[in-house]
Amino acid sequence: MNKRELQGIETKKRLIECARKLFKEKGFNRTTVDDIIKEANSSKGGFYTHFKSKEELLFNMVPLINEIYDSFLKMDFKSTNAIEKISIFIQYVFKTMTDEIGLEFISTIYASQIKDLTTESFLIIDSERTYYIVFEKLIEEGKAKNEIKPEVNTKDTIDIFTTCFRGAIYDWCLHKGEFNLAEYGGKIMDIILNSIKVAQKNGHTLLNREV
């Protein structure tokens, strides 16, 4: 890779980081391309070399969410219970949406994905995404430790979690962030967690029978 190509990568990265900062401070709709160029100490030519529009730049920010999820994998948990770890991850995702990404960013992503059917979908979760990998790891760990029912289908369960995540976040966007996303979403996810975990009674595991 030559010097010019390296400079191009650095410029693109700087534009994305500056845009992310401005979107959080001013909101997506109130931030202009000129604002981003000025913050990044770039030019219009530099901007449009990498992005066709402000919206395209926004989509380039989506993979940054994976970096946030990657940090979860590096955390050290004292608890060895997979169900507790899943619960912690769920709260981590909702807190990330609220504190790191923000209502306007999320609302804009959801709106753009719905209104333009030709746009690449960034809300579809595949097995390569860190989010999926974390859930897969924790569910399989729970099944191995007899904390999650052995008949639970890992992929189907991740799909259900994801659908509920999207529903809670979309509802949060519709209500303009008026309620606590982590509390509201946590209640929904607890229903799923309770349905997949192995029942315990008097310290003993109960499988495939009523408690």
Backbone torsions as a table, in degrees:
resi	resn	phi	psi	omega
1	MET	NA	126.4	-177.2
2	ASN	-84.1	175.6	-174.8
3	LYS	-61.5	-40.3	-178.8
4	ARG	-64.1	-41.7	178.8
5	GLU	-65.4	-40.0	178.0
6	LEU	-64.3	-40.3	177.7
7	GLN	-64.0	-37.8	178.3
8	GLY	-63.5	-42.9	177.9
9	ILE	-63.0	-41.8	-179.7
10	GLU	-66.1	-40.4	178.5
11	THR	-63.5	-45.4	179.6
12	LYS	-61.0	-44.4	179.4
13	LYS	-61.9	-42.1	-179.4
14	ARG	-66.3	-40.0	177.7
15	LEU	-62.1	-42.7	179.9
16	ILE	-64.6	-45.2	-178.6
17	GLU	-65.3	-41.7	179.2
18	CYS	-68.0	-38.9	177.8
19	ALA	-64.1	-41.9	178.8
20	ARG	-59.7	-42.6	178.5
21	LYS	-62.8	-46.1	-178.4
22	LEU	-69.4	-38.8	178.2
23	PHE	-60.5	-38.2	-179.6
24	LYS	-71.5	-37.0	-177.6
25	GLU	-78.7	-44.4	-172.2
26	LYS	-109.8	-17.8	-173.7
27	GLY	94.8	152.5	-176.7
28	PHE	-62.5	-48.0	-174.9
29	ASN	-68.5	-27.5	-177.9
30	ARG	-92.4	-2.3	176.8
31	THR	-98.0	129.0	179.7
32	THR	-102.0	166.1	175.7
33	VAL	-61.2	-38.6	178.3
34	ASP	-61.6	-37.9	177.1
35	ASP	-60.7	-43.8	-177.8
36	ILE	-66.6	-44.0	179.6
37	ILE	-60.0	-44.6	-178.9
38	LYS	-64.0	-45.5	-178.8
39	GLU	-63.2	-36.4	-176.6
40	ALA	-88.7	-2.4	-177.8
41	ASN	54.9	47.4	-178.2
42	SER	-119.8	-159.2	179.9
43	SER	-137.0	167.1	178.1
44	LYS	-63.6	-37.2	177.2
45	GLY	-62.0	-41.1	178.1
46	GLY	-64.8	-39.7	-179.9
47	PHE	-64.7	-52.2	-173.7
48	TYR	-76.9	-6.7	170.4
49	THR	-69.5	-33.2	-175.3
50	HIS	-103.2	-27.7	-174.7
51	PHE	-137.2	137.8	177.1
52	LYS	-76.3	-27.1	-176.4
53	SER	-160.1	174.2	176.2
54	LYS	-64.4	-34.5	179.9
55	GLU	-65.2	-40.3	179.3
56	GLU	-65.7	-36.9	176.5
57	LEU	-61.9	-40.0	179.5
58	LEU	-57.7	-43.8	-179.2
59	PHE	-66.3	-28.8	177.0
60	ASN	-70.5	-14.2	178.5
61	MET	-85.1	-19.5	-177.0
62	VAL	-56.7	-44.0	179.0
63	PRO	-59.6	-18.7	178.2
64	LEU	-62.9	-25.3	178.4
65	ILE	-62.7	-35.3	177.7
66	ASN	-60.1	-34.4	179.2
67	GLU	-64.6	-36.4	178.4
68	ILE	-66.7	-41.6	178.5
69	TYR	-68.1	-33.8	177.5
70	ASP	-58.3	-35.7	-178.9
71	SER	-65.9	-26.7	177.8
72	PHE	-64.7	-38.6	-178.7
73	LEU	-64.4	-22.1	-178.3
74	LYS	-89.0	-7.1	-178.4
75	MET	-72.8	149.4	-179.9
76	ASP	-106.5	116.8	-178.0
77	PHE	-105.6	132.3	177.3
78	LYS	-71.7	-34.5	-179.0
79	SER	-69.8	138.9	176.2
80	THR	-103.1	2.5	-178.2
81	ASN	-83.8	120.9	-176.6
82	ALA	-63.9	-37.5	179.1
83	ILE	-60.8	-42.8	178.4
84	GLU	-64.2	-39.6	178.7
85	LYS	-64.4	-41.4	177.9
86	ILE	-62.5	-42.6	179.0
87	SER	-61.5	-41.1	178.2
88	ILE	-64.4	-41.5	179.6
89	PHE	-64.3	-41.1	178.6
90	ILE	-58.5	-47.7	178.7
91	GLN	-63.9	-36.4	178.8
92	TYR	-62.0	-43.6	179.3
93	VAL	-63.1	-47.5	-178.6
94	PHE	-65.4	-38.8	178.1
95	LYS	-66.7	-37.2	177.4
96	THR	-62.6	-44.9	178.5
97	MET	-58.4	-41.9	-176.7
98	THR	-75.4	-49.0	-169.1
99	ASP	-92.5	-37.5	-174.2
100	GLU	-95.1	-34.9	-175.2
101	ILE	-99.0	-50.9	174.1
102	GLY	95.6	153.8	-176.0
103	LEU	-59.7	-47.2	-174.3
104	GLU	-68.3	-40.2	178.0
105	PHE	-60.8	-50.7	-178.9
106	ILE	-62.5	-43.9	-179.7
107	SER	-60.6	-41.0	-179.6
108	THR	-66.2	-42.4	178.0
109	ILE	-61.0	-49.2	-178.7
110	TYR	-61.8	-44.8	-178.6
111	ALA	-62.5	-43.0	-178.3
112	SER	-67.9	-35.3	-179.7
113	GLN	-69.3	-31.2	-177.2
114	ILE	-83.2	-42.0	-172.3
115	LYS	-77.8	-26.6	-178.0
116	ASP	-116.2	101.7	-176.2
117	LEU	-73.8	-10.8	180.0
118	THR	-91.1	-10.3	-178.4
119	THR	-75.2	141.5	176.5
120	GLU	-58.0	136.0	-177.2
121	SER	-86.2	120.1	177.8
122	PHE	-97.9	-6.6	-178.0
123	LEU	-93.1	-7.4	175.5
124	ILE	-79.8	127.0	-177.9
125	ILE	-98.4	121.3	176.7
126	ASP	-109.5	174.0	-173.1
127	SER	-69.6	-8.4	179.3
128	GLU	-87.7	-16.8	-176.6
129	ARG	-76.1	144.4	-178.6
130	THR	-58.2	-39.9	178.4
131	TYR	-53.4	-47.8	-179.0
132	TYR	-65.4	-43.1	-178.0
133	ILE	-60.9	-41.4	179.4
134	VAL	-62.6	-48.9	-179.9
135	PHE	-61.9	-44.3	-179.5
136	GLU	-59.7	-45.2	-179.4
137	LYS	-60.6	-45.5	-176.0
138	LEU	-72.1	-38.5	178.9
139	ILE	-66.8	-44.9	179.0
140	GLU	-64.4	-36.8	176.3
141	GLU	-62.8	-42.3	179.1
142	GLY	-64.8	-38.0	178.2
143	LYS	-68.5	-38.9	179.3
144	ALA	-65.8	-32.6	-178.7
145	LYS	-93.2	6.9	179.8
146	ASN	61.5	33.2	175.8
147	GLU	-101.2	-21.7	176.9
148	ILE	-121.0	138.5	-176.6
149	LYS	-52.7	131.8	-176.4
150	PRO	-63.3	-25.1	-178.4
151	GLU	-81.1	-5.6	-179.4
152	VAL	-63.3	128.0	176.6
153	ASN	-85.1	117.0	-173.6
154	THR	-60.4	-48.8	-178.0
155	LYS	-62.3	-46.1	-179.7
156	ASP	-61.5	-39.2	-179.2
157	THR	-66.5	-41.5	177.3
158	ILE	-62.8	-40.8	178.3
159	ASP	-61.0	-41.5	179.4
160	ILE	-66.4	-45.1	176.3
161	PHE	-56.1	-46.1	-177.0
162	THR	-63.2	-42.9	177.9
163	THR	-60.6	-42.1	178.9
164	CYS	-68.7	-37.4	175.0
165	PHE	-58.0	-51.5	-178.0
166	ARG	-60.7	-41.8	-179.3
167	GLY	-62.0	-46.4	-179.3
168	ALA	-64.6	-42.6	-178.9
169	ILE	-67.8	-41.6	178.8
170	TYR	-62.8	-42.2	177.7
171	ASP	-62.3	-39.9	177.6
172	TRP	-61.4	-41.7	177.7
173	CYS	-65.1	-43.4	179.6
174	LEU	-60.0	-35.7	-179.7
175	HIS	-90.8	14.4	175.8
176	LYS	56.3	34.6	176.5
177	GLY	70.1	24.1	-175.2
178	GLU	-72.1	-21.5	-179.5
179	PHE	-115.8	166.4	-179.8
180	ASN	-77.7	111.2	-175.1
181	LEU	-62.9	-41.4	-177.7
182	ALA	-63.7	-42.1	179.7
183	GLU	-68.1	-47.4	-178.3
184	TYR	-64.3	-49.3	-179.7
185	GLY	-66.1	-35.7	179.1
186	GLY	-60.8	-38.7	179.5
187	LYS	-64.1	-40.3	178.5
188	ILE	-65.3	-45.5	-177.6
189	MET	-67.9	-29.8	177.9
190	ASP	-60.9	-33.4	178.7
191	ILE	-62.2	-42.6	179.1
192	ILE	-69.1	-44.2	179.8
193	LEU	-58.4	-43.1	-179.9
194	ASN	-65.3	-26.0	-178.6
195	SER	-81.3	-20.3	-176.9
196	ILE	-106.2	-15.2	-176.6
197	LYS	-81.4	150.8	177.8
198	VAL	-71.9	131.8	-178.0
199	ALA	-70.7	144.6	178.8
200	GLN	-122.3	138.5	175.9
201	LYS	-144.2	121.1	-178.9
202	ASN	55.6	36.1	176.7
203	GLY	80.8	2.2	-179.1
204	HIS	-110.8	144.7	178.3
205	THR	-78.2	135.1	176.7
206	LEU	-118.2	122.0	-179.5
207	LEU	-112.5	132.0	171.1
208	ASN	54.7	38.2	173.0
209	ARG	-154.6	161.9	-176.8
210	GLU	-73.6	146.3	177.1
211	VAL	-83.6	NA	NA
